[in-house]
Amino acid sequence: MVPAPAPDGDATSRTAATSWAAKYRGRLQCLVDRKHMQATVEDLDPPSALSVKPTDLISTALMSAYERDYTHLTVVSEDTRALLGYLSIPRLKQLLKEGTVREADLVQGAMQKFRRKGNIYKVITMNTPLEELESFFNGGIRGSEPQDFAVVTDDSRRFVLGVATKGDLEEFVKRRPA
């Protein structure tokens, strides 16, 4: 459902109505209705996650991302393979350009860490409906922080299965007939 403009017709409401989510929401809903089942993250066929370690060189992580055309890499512990955080390649490019980090530095200096204490994370699995994924991208867990990507795990959050991005969702909707 496309949000209705505010009575005074302010610019913010018009901008919200023209967002990609508003444009494609109807197409996604038609797809779900037509199939008599809910489309899930599995239908996006997300690529396997590419994980690096905090002690890997930034240059190695960049090369791995470029080879696979990935925009986000997960960072996992060397010992336990626990998910520690991620590398956003666009952000990393900016840090390199600014001189904040160098390619010879370790990933731990550029990674974005997951804050574990006091935070509740939305679990995204292969069975998560695309409407929930879209909501996650648009407002995060509490509706306050938009997200660029989602780490897809198994139900018990023990294994990282893949990474889904807003772009993946947009492409999925565009490929489907209206």
N, CA, C and O of each residue as an XYZ file, in Angstrom:
712
protein
N       0.838     -1.160      0.000
C       0.000      0.000      0.000
C       0.888      1.229      0.000
O       1.790      1.339      0.831
N       0.653      2.138     -0.900
C       1.421      3.374     -1.002
C       0.887      4.350      0.026
O      -0.322      4.568      0.109
N       1.805      4.958      0.835
C       1.323      5.887      1.839
C       0.635      7.085      1.192
O       1.084      7.599      0.167
N      -0.453      7.515      1.803
C      -1.186      8.678      1.288
C      -0.436      9.935      1.673
O       0.143     10.003      2.757
N      -0.436     10.944      0.789
C       0.232     12.194      1.152
C      -0.470     12.853      2.325
O      -1.674     12.694      2.526
N       0.308     13.590      3.085
C      -0.256     14.323      4.217
C      -1.241     15.350      3.686
O      -1.114     15.783      2.541
N      -2.228     15.752      4.495
C      -3.237     16.695      4.039
C      -2.638     17.965      3.449
O      -3.182     18.520      2.494
N      -1.518     18.433      4.008
C      -0.936     19.654      3.480
C      -0.048     19.396      2.271
O       0.485     20.340      1.689
N       0.123     18.119      1.878
C       0.885     17.786      0.683
C       2.355     18.137      0.808
O       2.963     18.576     -0.168
N       2.952     17.951      2.002
C       4.349     18.346      2.163
C       5.295     17.494      1.331
O       4.939     16.397      0.901
N       6.500     18.004      1.108
C       7.488     17.353      0.236
C       7.938     16.016      0.796
O       8.245     15.101      0.033
N       7.981     15.887      2.122
C       8.436     14.636      2.723
C       7.514     13.486      2.354
O       7.983     12.401      2.012
N       6.215     13.711      2.418
C       5.281     12.636      2.096
C       5.347     12.279      0.619
O       5.206     11.110      0.262
N       5.558     13.271     -0.248
C       5.677     12.974     -1.678
C       6.941     12.168     -1.948
O       6.928     11.265     -2.785
N       8.043     12.482     -1.247
C       9.296     11.747     -1.427
C       9.108     10.299     -0.990
O       9.559      9.375     -1.666
N       8.435     10.107      0.151
C       8.215      8.746      0.645
C       7.396      7.934     -0.349
O       7.650      6.745     -0.546
N       6.413      8.575     -0.973
C       5.541      7.867     -1.906
C       6.264      7.465     -3.174
O       5.828      6.549     -3.872
N       7.366      8.137     -3.485
C       8.087      7.796     -4.709
C       9.292      6.909     -4.444
O      10.049      6.624     -5.372
N       9.498      6.462     -3.208
C      10.627      5.585     -2.917
C      10.459      4.258     -3.657
O       9.360      3.896     -4.078
N      11.579      3.542     -3.805
C      11.509      2.267     -4.535
C      10.553      1.317     -3.851
O       9.873      0.533     -4.512
N      10.494      1.380     -2.525
C       9.605      0.465     -1.802
C       8.160      0.724     -2.200
O       7.390     -0.212     -2.419
N       7.798      1.988     -2.293
C       6.424      2.316     -2.655
C       6.124      1.885     -4.091
O       5.030      1.401     -4.381
N       7.089      2.061     -4.982
C       6.886      1.701     -6.387
C       6.670      0.202     -6.564
O       5.829     -0.231     -7.352
N       7.440     -0.577     -5.821
C       7.424     -2.016     -6.053
C       6.566     -2.807     -5.078
O       6.351     -4.003     -5.275
N       6.075     -2.160     -4.035
C       5.294     -2.883     -3.038
C       4.097     -3.592     -3.675
O       3.824     -4.753     -3.370
N       3.389     -2.893     -4.553
C       2.231     -3.492     -5.215
C       2.617     -4.685     -6.065
O       1.904     -5.688     -6.083
N       3.744     -4.590     -6.777
C       4.196     -5.710     -7.606
C       4.555     -6.907     -6.743
O       4.243     -8.045     -7.094
N       5.214     -6.654     -5.608
C       5.586     -7.740     -4.712
C       4.341     -8.393     -4.139
O       4.269     -9.619     -4.051
N       3.348     -7.578     -3.744
C       2.117     -8.122     -3.187
C       1.365     -8.941     -4.225
O       0.814     -9.991     -3.893
N       1.328     -8.483     -5.485
C       0.667     -9.248     -6.550
C       1.332    -10.598     -6.733
O       0.661    -11.614     -6.910
N       2.661    -10.601     -6.689
C       3.404    -11.849     -6.833
C       3.029    -12.818     -5.718
O       2.801    -14.002     -5.966
N       2.966    -12.315     -4.496
C       2.621    -13.152     -3.351
C       1.194    -13.667     -3.494
O       0.945    -14.857     -3.304
N       0.248    -12.776     -3.830
C      -1.148    -13.177     -3.967
C      -1.328    -14.203     -5.070
O      -2.062    -15.177     -4.905
N      -0.660    -13.989     -6.196
C      -0.826    -14.862     -7.354
C      -0.303    -16.271     -7.073
O      -0.859    -17.251     -7.568
N       0.725    -16.370     -6.308
C       1.319    -17.677     -6.025
C       0.611    -18.383     -4.866
O       0.870    -19.560     -4.615
N      -0.270    -17.687     -4.163
C      -0.970    -18.237     -2.994
C       0.006    -18.705     -1.928
O      -0.295    -19.590     -1.126
N       1.150    -18.107     -1.939
C       2.137    -18.377     -0.901
C       3.019    -17.156     -0.791
O       3.056    -16.315     -1.690
N       3.704    -17.068      0.279
C       4.531    -15.904      0.508
C       5.930    -16.131     -0.062
O       6.556    -17.160      0.195
N       6.409    -15.165     -0.833
C       7.776    -15.222     -1.334
C       8.716    -15.009     -0.149
O       8.438    -14.198      0.734
N       9.819    -15.738     -0.135
C      10.763    -15.671      0.983
C      12.156    -15.296      0.491
O      12.401    -15.200     -0.711
N      13.049    -15.090      1.431
C      14.437    -14.757      1.119
C      15.047    -15.827      0.215
O      15.864    -15.514     -0.651
N      14.660    -17.068      0.408
C      15.187    -18.148     -0.426
C      14.896    -17.898     -1.909
O      15.697    -18.268     -2.768
N      13.750    -17.268     -2.213
C      13.389    -16.960     -3.591
C      14.332    -15.939     -4.229
O      14.435    -15.865     -5.453
N      15.017    -15.156     -3.400
C      16.005    -14.203     -3.917
C      17.260    -14.916     -4.407
O      18.032    -14.366     -5.192
N      17.456    -16.149     -3.937
C      18.656    -16.925     -4.243
C      19.908    -16.108     -3.908
O      20.748    -15.855     -4.771
N      20.018    -15.696     -2.619
C      21.152    -14.847     -2.252
C      22.475    -15.599     -2.399
O      22.545    -16.797     -2.127
N      23.514    -14.900     -2.826
C      24.815    -15.547     -2.955
C      25.354    -15.935     -1.582
O      25.012    -15.323     -0.571
N      26.183    -16.938     -1.564
C      26.816    -17.347     -0.308
C      27.598    -16.176      0.261
O      28.155    -15.362     -0.475
N      27.628    -16.109      1.574
C      28.392    -15.042      2.216
C      29.877    -15.300      2.014
O      30.326    -16.446      2.021
N      30.617    -14.251      1.840
C      32.063    -14.337      1.763
C      32.581    -13.744      3.058
O      32.373    -12.563      3.338
N      33.254    -14.563      3.844
C      33.734    -14.118      5.149
C      35.242    -13.925      5.139
O      35.983    -14.667      4.495
N      35.667    -12.914      5.868
C      37.077    -12.648      6.081
C      37.326    -12.638      7.583
O      36.386    -12.578      8.376
N      38.593    -12.697      7.966
C      38.964    -12.669      9.378
C      39.490    -11.278      9.730
O      39.965    -10.555      8.854
N      39.409    -10.907     10.985
C      39.899     -9.585     11.383
C      41.388     -9.380     11.088
O      41.846     -8.250     10.918
N      42.134    -10.485     11.030
C      43.579    -10.391     10.800
C      43.965    -10.453      9.325
O      45.151    -10.408      9.000
N      42.993    -10.556      8.436
C      43.277    -10.503      6.992
C      43.630     -9.069      6.614
O      43.196     -8.118      7.264
N      44.410     -8.929      5.572
C      44.738     -7.607      5.067
C      43.538     -7.020      4.320
O      42.770     -7.749      3.691
N      43.391     -5.725      4.396
C      42.326     -5.042      3.673
C      42.449     -5.311      2.183
O      41.441     -5.483      1.497
N      43.670     -5.348      1.681
C      43.872     -5.603      0.247
C      43.330     -6.969     -0.161
O      42.778     -7.117     -1.251
N      43.481     -7.954      0.696
C      42.966     -9.297      0.421
C      41.437     -9.288      0.415
O      40.812     -9.898     -0.452
N      40.844     -8.601      1.378
C      39.391     -8.512      1.447
C      38.839     -7.789      0.218
O      37.842     -8.220     -0.362
N      39.484     -6.693     -0.177
C      39.042     -5.952     -1.361
C      39.102     -6.815     -2.612
O      38.166     -6.824     -3.411
N      40.200     -7.537     -2.780
C      40.363     -8.396     -3.951
C      39.267     -9.463     -3.983
O      38.695     -9.737     -5.038
N      38.981    -10.059     -2.839
C      37.934    -11.082     -2.769
C      36.569    -10.504     -3.133
O      35.788    -11.133     -3.847
N      36.292     -9.305     -2.639
C      35.011     -8.659     -2.938
C      34.914     -8.317     -4.421
O      33.867     -8.529     -5.034
N      35.981     -7.795     -5.001
C      35.960     -7.426     -6.421
C      35.791     -8.653     -7.314
O      35.064     -8.610     -8.307
N      36.466     -9.749     -6.956
C      36.376    -10.971     -7.762
C      34.955    -11.491     -7.846
O      34.560    -12.060     -8.863
N      34.184    -11.302     -6.791
C      32.812    -11.832     -6.742
C      31.744    -10.745     -6.895
O      30.546    -11.028     -6.870
N      32.195     -9.508     -7.054
C      31.276     -8.377     -7.196
C      30.354     -8.260     -5.979
O      29.148     -8.061     -6.121
N      30.933     -8.386     -4.786
C      30.195     -8.270     -3.532
C      30.355     -6.865     -2.975
O      31.408     -6.244     -3.122
N      29.300     -6.367     -2.333
C      29.365     -5.055     -1.703
C      29.549     -5.147     -0.191
O      29.895     -4.155      0.452
N      29.323     -6.319      0.376
C      29.471     -6.519      1.815
C      30.132     -7.867      2.082
O      29.788     -8.869      1.455
N      31.075     -7.887      3.010
C      31.717     -9.123      3.445
C      31.474     -9.280      4.936
O      31.537     -8.306      5.686
N      31.199    -10.491      5.362
C      31.063    -10.732      6.790
C      32.454    -10.948      7.376
O      33.354    -11.451      6.703
N      32.616    -10.561      8.636
C      33.877    -10.752      9.353
C      33.599    -11.739     10.478
O      32.718    -11.524     11.311
N      34.375    -12.836     10.485
C      34.155    -13.893     11.466
C      35.423    -14.138     12.286
O      36.537    -13.867     11.838
N      35.224    -14.653     13.484
C      36.323    -14.986     14.377
C      37.155    -16.117     13.779
O      36.611    -17.048     13.185
N      38.477    -16.030     13.938
C      39.358    -17.085     13.435
C      39.134    -18.389     14.187
O      39.201    -19.470     13.602
N      38.866    -18.285     15.490
C      38.752    -19.480     16.333
C      37.383    -20.143     16.255
O      37.280    -21.349     16.034
N      36.337    -19.349     16.437
C      34.998    -19.921     16.568
C      34.118    -19.733     15.342
O      33.029    -20.301     15.267
N      34.580    -18.944     14.386
C      33.818    -18.584     13.188
C      32.545    -17.801     13.545
O      31.621    -17.698     12.737
N      32.513    -17.249     14.771
C      31.378    -16.426     15.192
C      31.376    -15.128     14.386
O      32.432    -14.590     14.053
N      30.196    -14.642     14.083
C      30.036    -13.417     13.316
C      30.388    -12.220     14.210
O      29.758    -11.997     15.243
N      31.402    -11.458     13.794
C      31.865    -10.312     14.574
C      31.377     -8.981     14.017
O      31.142     -8.030     14.763
N      31.226     -8.925     12.691
C      30.830     -7.677     12.062
C      30.853     -7.828     10.555
O      30.671     -8.925     10.026
N      31.079     -6.717      9.866
C      31.080     -6.754      8.410
C      31.948     -5.643      7.845
O      32.303     -4.688      8.535
N      32.275     -5.795      6.585
C      32.963     -4.765      5.820
C      32.026     -4.303      4.726
O      31.566     -5.105      3.913
N      31.743     -3.021      4.705
C      30.978     -2.431      3.614
C      32.016     -1.932      2.613
O      32.802     -1.039      2.930
N      32.025     -2.492      1.425
C      33.042     -2.127      0.436
C      32.923     -0.652      0.037
O      33.957      0.006     -0.076
N      31.727     -0.095     -0.183
C      31.659      1.343     -0.475
C      32.259      2.195      0.655
O      32.977      3.160      0.392
N      31.965      1.840      1.898
C      32.533      2.567      3.045
C      34.041      2.383      3.092
O      34.773      3.336      3.358
N      34.514      1.166      2.836
C      35.947      0.892      2.848
C      36.674      1.728      1.791
O      37.752      2.262      2.053
N      36.084      1.839      0.602
C      36.682      2.672     -0.454
C      36.820      4.122      0.020
O      37.826      4.778     -0.247
N      35.801      4.610      0.723
C      35.834      5.978      1.236
C      36.941      6.130      2.280
O      37.669      7.122      2.269
N      37.072      5.157      3.177
C      38.122      5.208      4.204
C      39.508      5.202      3.562
O      40.412      5.901      4.020
N      39.671      4.416      2.509
C      40.958      4.382      1.797
C      41.235      5.728      1.129
O      42.354      6.238      1.179
N      40.214      6.291      0.511
C      40.358      7.578     -0.180
C      40.740      8.682      0.809
O      41.575      9.533      0.504
N      40.126      8.662      1.992
C      40.403      9.666      3.017
C      41.741      9.437      3.718
O      42.243     10.323      4.409
N      42.316      8.248      3.538
C      43.576      7.927      4.202
C      43.409      7.430      5.624
O      44.388      7.301      6.360
N      42.179      7.151      6.013
C      41.902      6.652      7.365
C      42.501      5.257      7.556
O      43.005      4.932      8.631
N      42.440      4.440      6.503
C      43.068      3.112      6.505
C      43.870      2.955      5.216
O      43.692      3.699      4.251
N      44.753      1.968      5.233
C      45.541      1.636      4.039
C      45.286      0.188      3.678
O      44.838     -0.592      4.518
N      45.564     -0.178      2.445
C      45.357     -1.555      2.007
C      46.220     -2.540      2.784
O      45.871     -3.717      2.879
N      47.339     -2.085      3.341
C      48.228     -2.957      4.111
C      47.755     -3.148      5.553
O      48.325     -3.953      6.289
N      46.708     -2.409      5.965
C      46.167     -2.536      7.320
C      45.319     -3.803      7.433
O      44.933     -4.410      6.434
N      45.045     -4.182      8.681
C      44.206     -5.351      8.938
C      42.725     -4.983      8.862
O      42.342     -3.843      9.126
N      41.911     -5.954      8.502
C      40.457     -5.778      8.394
C      39.875     -5.233      9.691
O      38.948     -4.425      9.649
N      40.390     -5.651     10.836
C      39.827     -5.210     12.116
C      39.824     -3.692     12.270
O      39.025     -3.152     13.035
N      40.701     -3.002     11.558
C      40.733     -1.553     11.630
C      39.660     -0.861     10.802
O      39.419      0.333     10.977
N      39.020     -1.586      9.914
C      38.014     -0.985      9.030
C      36.636     -1.615      9.163
O      35.656     -1.086      8.639
N      36.558     -2.741      9.860
C      35.278     -3.443      9.955
C      34.297     -2.690     10.844
O      34.693     -1.917     11.717
N      33.030     -2.928     10.610
C      31.978     -2.401     11.463
C      31.519     -3.553     12.341
O      31.038     -4.575     11.851
N      31.674     -3.370     13.646
C      31.373     -4.432     14.595
C      29.894     -4.446     14.942
O      29.247     -3.402     15.031
N      29.374     -5.658     15.137
C      28.008     -5.795     15.638
C      28.044     -5.520     17.137
O      28.887     -6.060     17.854
N      27.137     -4.687     17.601
C      27.039     -4.392     19.029
C      26.157     -5.454     19.661
O      24.955     -5.511     19.402
N      26.744     -6.271     20.467
C      26.019     -7.409     21.028
C      25.242     -7.057     22.299
O      24.114     -7.519     22.477
N      25.822     -6.255     23.174
C      25.188     -5.969     24.462
C      24.040     -4.989     24.312
O      24.204     -3.896     23.770
N      22.877     -5.393     24.799
C      21.723     -4.514     24.806
C      20.995     -4.407     23.474
O      19.989     -3.703     23.385
N      21.473     -5.082     22.443
C      20.814     -5.006     21.138
C      20.099     -6.308     20.817
O      20.592     -7.399     21.104
N      18.939     -6.167     20.222
C      18.193     -7.324     19.754
C      18.272     -7.298     18.241
O      17.905     -6.307     17.609
N      18.750     -8.381     17.662
C      18.902     -8.445     16.224
C      17.754     -9.206     15.589
O      17.296    -10.219     16.117
N      17.307     -8.721     14.479
C      16.276     -9.396     13.695
C      16.943    -10.564     12.990
O      17.907    -10.373     12.249
N      16.448    -11.756     13.211
C      16.997    -12.945     12.555
C      16.376    -13.036     11.165
O      15.155    -13.104     11.021
N      17.229    -13.037     10.150
C      16.796    -13.191      8.764
C      17.258    -14.562      8.312
O      18.456    -14.843      8.284
N      16.305    -15.416      7.958
C      16.626    -16.768      7.489
C      16.123    -16.920      6.056
O      15.512    -16.004      5.505
N      16.379    -18.066      5.463
C      15.880    -18.330      4.118
C      14.355    -18.356      4.081
O      13.759    -18.181      3.019
N      13.715    -18.575      5.241
C      12.256    -18.643      5.304
C      11.599    -17.308      5.663
O      10.376    -17.244      5.786
N      12.373    -16.261      5.831
C      11.822    -14.952      6.159
C      11.036    -14.416      4.961
O      11.569    -14.361      3.852
N       9.776    -14.022      5.168
C       8.993    -13.445      4.060
C       9.651    -12.163      3.539
O      10.270    -11.418      4.299
N       9.508    -11.921      2.242
C      10.116    -10.738      1.639
C       9.533     -9.446      2.200
O      10.220     -8.424      2.222
N       8.286     -9.469      2.651
C       7.714     -8.281      3.269
C       8.479     -7.921      4.535
O       8.712     -6.741      4.798
N       8.874     -8.920      5.323
C       9.666     -8.671      6.531
C      11.050     -8.152      6.167
O      11.576     -7.258      6.829
N      11.635     -8.709      5.121
C      12.951     -8.247      4.672
C      12.863     -6.787      4.224
O      13.729     -5.979      4.557
N      11.816     -6.454      3.471
C      11.627     -5.077      3.020
C      11.473     -4.146      4.224
O      12.056     -3.062      4.249
N      10.700     -4.560      5.207
C      10.515     -3.760      6.415
C      11.849     -3.569      7.133
O      12.144     -2.478      7.622
N      12.643     -4.614      7.195
C      13.973     -4.541      7.814
C      14.838     -3.520      7.088
O      15.503     -2.705      7.729
N      14.837     -3.555      5.751
C      15.626     -2.597      4.974
C      15.134     -1.164      5.185
O      15.941     -0.236      5.245
N      13.838     -0.982      5.295
C      13.281      0.363      5.393
C      13.404      0.991      6.769
O      13.532      2.210      6.886
N      13.365      0.179      7.800
C      13.378      0.799      9.121
C      14.173      0.073     10.171
O      14.142      0.455     11.341
N      14.873     -0.950      9.792
C      15.631     -1.679     10.794
C      14.725     -2.396     11.764
O      13.540     -2.595     11.500
N      15.283     -2.775     12.868
C      14.570     -3.584     13.848
C      13.473     -2.786     14.538
O      12.347     -3.263     14.681
N      13.801     -1.586     14.959
C      12.837     -0.769     15.698
C      12.212      0.320     14.833
O      11.525      1.204     15.346
N      12.444      0.261     13.536
C      11.860      1.254     12.648
C      12.618      2.565     12.611
O      12.116      3.553     12.075
N      13.827      2.594     13.175
C      14.547      3.857     13.228
C      15.786      3.897     12.329
O      16.252      4.981     11.979
N      16.316      2.757     11.957
C      17.546      2.722     11.166
C      17.373      1.908      9.892
O      17.230      0.687      9.961
N      17.382      2.551      8.740
C      17.357      1.774      7.487
C      18.629      0.921      7.364
O      19.696      1.307      7.841
N      18.498     -0.220      6.729
C      19.618     -1.144      6.560
C      19.898     -1.341      5.075
O      18.978     -1.331      4.256
N      21.166     -1.519      4.734
C      21.547     -1.740      3.336
C      21.597     -3.212      2.964
O      21.449     -3.569      1.795
N      21.804     -4.066      3.958
C      21.939     -5.484      3.692
C      21.492     -6.277      4.911
O      21.344     -5.735      6.007
N      21.280     -7.569      4.700
C      20.905     -8.467      5.792
C      21.790     -9.705      5.730
O      22.020    -10.260      4.656
N      22.277    -10.127      6.873
C      23.018    -11.384      6.963
C      21.973    -12.486      7.122
O      21.170    -12.465      8.055
N      21.994    -13.442      6.206
C      21.027    -14.542      6.220
C      21.667    -15.715      6.953
O      22.737    -16.192      6.575
N      20.990    -16.176      8.015
C      21.523    -17.274      8.821
C      20.534    -18.436      8.858
O      19.416    -18.348      8.351
N      20.988    -19.527      9.477
C      20.055    -20.622      9.749
C      19.193    -20.195     10.939
O      19.473    -19.176     11.569
N      18.158    -20.959     11.247
C      17.220    -20.578     12.308
C      17.893    -20.398     13.662
O      17.461    -19.561     14.456
N      18.935    -21.163     13.939
C      19.602    -21.068     15.231
C      20.718    -20.028     15.253
O      21.386    -19.867     16.274
N      20.930    -19.325     14.153
C      21.940    -18.280     14.006
C      23.364    -18.816     14.179
O      24.259    -18.075     14.585
N      23.571    -20.082     13.878
C      24.911    -20.660     14.017
C      25.723    -20.522     12.746
O      26.951    -20.457     12.805
N      25.066    -20.477     11.601
C      25.776    -20.441     10.331
C      25.301    -19.279      9.470
O      24.104    -19.017      9.358
N      26.255    -18.592      8.867
C      25.929    -17.531      7.919
C      25.745    -18.201      6.566
O      26.669    -18.827      6.046
N      24.550    -18.069      5.997
C      24.234    -18.716      4.727
C      24.398    -17.792      3.528
O      24.666    -18.248      2.416
N      24.238    -16.502      3.757
C      24.347    -15.572      2.645
C      24.129    -14.151      3.099
O      23.948    -13.880      4.286
N      24.149    -13.247      2.138
C      23.892    -11.840      2.384
C      22.882    -11.376      1.342
O      23.060    -11.611      0.147
N      21.828    -10.720      1.797
C      20.815    -10.162      0.892
C      20.878     -8.642      0.985
O      21.015     -8.087      2.075
N      20.779     -7.976     -0.154
C      20.839     -6.520     -0.185
C      19.526     -5.941     -0.698
O      18.679     -6.658     -1.231
N      19.373     -4.631     -0.527
C      18.208     -3.951     -1.092
C      18.165     -4.176     -2.598
O      17.097     -4.377     -3.177
N      19.343     -4.141     -3.227
C      19.431     -4.358     -4.670
C      18.910     -5.725     -5.082
O      18.264     -5.861     -6.121
N      19.194     -6.745     -4.263
C      18.691     -8.092     -4.558
C      17.165     -8.099     -4.566
O      16.541     -8.701     -5.440
N      16.574     -7.423     -3.584
C      15.119     -7.370     -3.499
C      14.544     -6.591     -4.679
O      13.551     -7.009     -5.273
N      15.158     -5.471     -5.019
C      14.691     -4.677     -6.159
C      14.749     -5.486     -7.455
O      13.801     -5.468     -8.239
N      15.848     -6.188     -7.682
C      16.006     -7.003     -8.901
C      14.981     -8.124     -8.941
O      14.428     -8.420    -10.000
N      14.723     -8.745     -7.807
C      13.740     -9.817     -7.733
C      12.373     -9.301     -8.190
O      11.693     -9.940     -8.993
N      11.988     -8.151     -7.673
C      10.684     -7.580     -8.002
C      10.635     -7.178     -9.470
O       9.615     -7.389    -10.127
N      11.707     -6.606     -9.998
C      11.740     -6.186    -11.405
C      11.643     -7.374    -12.365
O      11.060     -7.252    -13.442
N      12.208     -8.519    -11.983
C      12.207     -9.709    -12.853
C      10.841    -10.353    -12.936
O      10.563    -11.096    -13.878
N       9.991    -10.084    -11.977
C       8.700    -10.744    -11.921
C       7.661     -9.946    -12.704
O       7.671     -8.716    -12.664
N       6.772    -10.625    -13.409
C       5.716     -9.894    -14.126
C       4.766     -9.216    -13.148
O       4.535     -9.697    -12.038
N       4.231     -8.105    -13.583
C       3.314     -7.334    -12.708
C       1.960     -7.997    -12.636
O       1.064     -7.500    -11.955
